[in-house]
């Protein structure tokens, strides 16, 4: 689902950017003296963007300005939401560890991810493991992707992961809970001809 959203996001950004680039290029070309096509909104270099008639057309109607302000406010809020969604960090950079003396220590998120990946990859039948911390630094969550060998039972691999790797990580960080999302895939081997 996340990859689909990422693809949709990139396609939308690309399309909006391309439309703005083409529109801006046409406006610039007409402003520099190029002859506009017959369907273009403005006739030439000295034409204004909005004429007096276009600007004052809806001025007497009571619904016009509240509608314009509401639409512009909705567009600003949508753009702000989109910007925060794009700029928000997906990966947790540090975890706050309770040291027991009223103080706390910061543990680098990449270090904890590396330990989780190493310990999970060492489990029987796990070909590869990847871990990613998300959430808040006081309440981290982890997403683990496991690549399993064909002979491994997924339930057994999940049990070993939760009983060892995730329990060690939770205990070493002094956390009461560390929710985890585990995704498992099987290794795909290419068929080889045996003679």
C-alpha positions as CSV (number, residue, x, y, z in Angstrom):
1,X,0.0,0.0,0.0
2,X,2.8,2.4,0.9
3,X,4.6,1.8,-2.5
4,X,1.3,2.6,-4.3
5,X,0.9,5.8,-2.4
6,X,4.5,6.7,-3.1
7,X,4.0,6.1,-6.8
8,X,0.7,8.1,-6.9
9,X,2.5,10.9,-5.0
10,X,5.3,11.0,-7.5
11,X,3.0,10.8,-10.5
12,X,0.9,13.6,-9.2
13,X,3.9,15.8,-8.4
14,X,5.2,15.1,-11.9
15,X,1.9,15.9,-13.6
16,X,1.4,19.1,-11.6
17,X,5.0,20.2,-12.3
18,X,4.7,19.5,-16.0
19,X,1.4,21.4,-16.3
20,X,2.8,24.4,-14.5
21,X,5.9,24.3,-16.6
22,X,4.0,24.2,-19.9
23,X,1.6,26.9,-18.8
24,X,4.4,29.1,-17.5
25,X,6.3,28.6,-20.7
26,X,3.4,29.6,-22.9
27,X,2.7,32.7,-20.8
28,X,6.4,33.7,-21.0
29,X,6.5,33.1,-24.7
30,X,3.4,35.2,-25.3
31,X,4.8,37.9,-23.0
32,X,8.0,38.0,-25.0
33,X,6.1,38.6,-28.2
34,X,5.3,35.1,-29.6
35,X,2.1,34.8,-31.5
36,X,-0.4,32.8,-29.3
37,X,-2.6,30.1,-30.9
38,X,-6.2,30.8,-31.6
39,X,-7.5,29.0,-28.6
40,X,-5.2,30.8,-26.1
41,X,-6.9,33.0,-23.4
42,X,-5.1,36.2,-24.3
43,X,-4.5,37.9,-27.6
44,X,-1.0,39.2,-27.3
45,X,1.8,40.8,-25.4
46,X,-0.1,43.8,-23.9
47,X,-3.2,41.8,-23.0
48,X,-4.1,41.7,-19.2
49,X,-4.7,38.6,-17.3
50,X,-8.1,39.7,-16.0
51,X,-10.1,42.5,-17.7
52,X,-12.3,44.9,-15.7
53,X,-15.4,43.0,-16.7
54,X,-13.9,39.6,-15.7
55,X,-12.8,41.0,-12.3
56,X,-16.1,42.7,-11.4
57,X,-18.4,40.1,-13.0
58,X,-19.4,38.4,-9.7
59,X,-18.8,41.3,-7.3
60,X,-22.5,42.0,-6.7
61,X,-23.3,38.5,-5.6
62,X,-23.1,37.8,-1.9
63,X,-21.9,34.2,-2.3
64,X,-18.8,35.0,-4.5
65,X,-16.2,36.2,-2.0
66,X,-17.0,33.6,0.7
67,X,-16.8,30.9,-1.9
68,X,-13.4,32.2,-3.3
69,X,-12.0,32.4,0.2
70,X,-13.3,28.9,1.2
71,X,-11.8,27.3,-2.0
72,X,-8.5,29.1,-1.5
73,X,-8.3,28.1,2.2
74,X,-9.1,24.5,1.3
75,X,-6.3,24.5,-1.3
76,X,-3.8,26.0,1.2
77,X,-4.8,23.3,3.8
78,X,-4.5,20.5,1.2
79,X,-1.1,21.8,0.1
80,X,0.1,22.1,3.7
81,X,-1.1,18.5,4.5
82,X,0.6,17.2,1.3
83,X,3.9,19.0,2.2
84,X,3.9,17.6,5.8
85,X,3.2,14.1,4.5
86,X,6.1,14.3,2.0
87,X,8.5,15.9,4.5
88,X,7.6,13.8,7.5
89,X,10.3,11.3,8.4
90,X,9.3,7.7,8.1
91,X,12.3,6.3,10.0
92,X,12.9,6.9,13.7
93,X,16.4,8.3,14.2
94,X,16.7,7.8,18.0
95,X,15.0,5.9,20.9
96,X,14.9,7.2,24.4
97,X,16.2,4.6,26.8
98,X,15.1,4.7,30.5
99,X,18.3,4.3,32.5
100,X,16.5,4.0,35.8
101,X,18.1,7.0,37.5
102,X,15.5,9.5,36.4
103,X,17.6,10.4,33.4
104,X,17.5,9.0,29.9
105,X,19.9,8.0,27.2
106,X,19.5,8.2,23.5
107,X,20.0,5.2,21.4
108,X,20.5,5.6,17.7
109,X,17.7,4.1,15.7
110,X,20.0,2.7,13.0
111,X,22.0,0.9,15.7
112,X,18.9,-0.8,17.1
113,X,17.8,-1.6,13.6
114,X,21.2,-3.1,12.8
115,X,21.1,-5.3,15.9
116,X,17.6,-6.5,15.1
117,X,18.5,-7.3,11.5
118,X,21.6,-9.2,12.6
119,X,19.9,-11.2,15.2
120,X,16.9,-12.0,12.9
121,X,19.1,-13.0,10.0
122,X,20.9,-15.4,12.4
123,X,17.7,-17.4,13.0
124,X,17.3,-20.8,11.3
125,X,15.9,-20.5,7.8
126,X,16.0,-16.7,7.5
127,X,18.0,-15.7,4.4
128,X,17.7,-12.0,4.9
129,X,16.2,-9.6,7.5
130,X,15.5,-5.9,7.4
131,X,14.2,-3.8,10.2
132,X,12.8,-0.2,10.3
133,X,11.9,1.8,13.4
134,X,8.9,4.1,13.2
135,X,6.7,5.8,15.8
136,X,7.9,8.1,18.5
137,X,11.2,8.0,20.3
138,X,9.5,7.2,23.6
139,X,7.2,4.5,22.0
140,X,9.0,3.0,19.0
141,X,7.4,0.5,16.7
142,X,9.3,-1.8,14.4
143,X,8.6,-3.2,10.9
144,X,10.6,-6.4,10.1
145,X,10.8,-7.9,6.7
146,X,12.0,-11.5,6.6
147,X,13.1,-13.4,3.5
148,X,12.6,-17.1,4.4
149,X,14.1,-20.2,3.0
150,X,11.6,-22.6,1.3
151,X,11.8,-25.3,4.0
152,X,10.9,-22.9,6.9
153,X,7.5,-22.9,8.6
154,X,6.4,-19.2,8.8
155,X,4.8,-19.7,12.2
156,X,8.0,-21.1,13.6
157,X,10.0,-18.3,12.2
158,X,7.6,-15.7,13.6
159,X,7.7,-17.4,17.1
160,X,11.6,-17.4,17.1
161,X,11.7,-13.8,16.0
162,X,9.3,-12.6,18.7
163,X,10.8,-14.8,21.4
164,X,14.4,-13.8,20.7
165,X,15.2,-10.8,18.6
166,X,12.2,-8.6,19.4
167,X,12.3,-9.5,23.1
168,X,16.0,-8.7,23.3
169,X,15.5,-5.4,21.6
170,X,12.6,-4.4,23.8
171,X,14.4,-5.4,27.0
172,X,17.7,-3.7,26.0
173,X,15.9,-0.4,25.3
174,X,13.9,-0.7,28.6
175,X,10.6,-0.5,26.8
176,X,7.3,-1.8,28.2
177,X,6.1,-2.7,24.7
178,X,7.4,-2.5,21.2
179,X,4.7,-3.3,18.6
180,X,6.0,-5.0,15.6
181,X,4.7,-5.6,12.1
182,X,6.4,-8.6,10.5
183,X,6.3,-9.3,6.7
184,X,7.5,-12.6,5.4
185,X,8.4,-13.6,1.9
186,X,9.9,-16.8,0.6
187,X,13.1,-17.0,-1.4
188,X,12.5,-17.6,-5.1
189,X,15.1,-20.0,-6.5
190,X,15.5,-20.2,-10.3
191,X,15.1,-23.6,-11.7
192,X,18.3,-25.3,-12.8
193,X,18.7,-28.1,-15.3
194,X,20.2,-31.2,-13.8
195,X,21.9,-33.6,-16.2
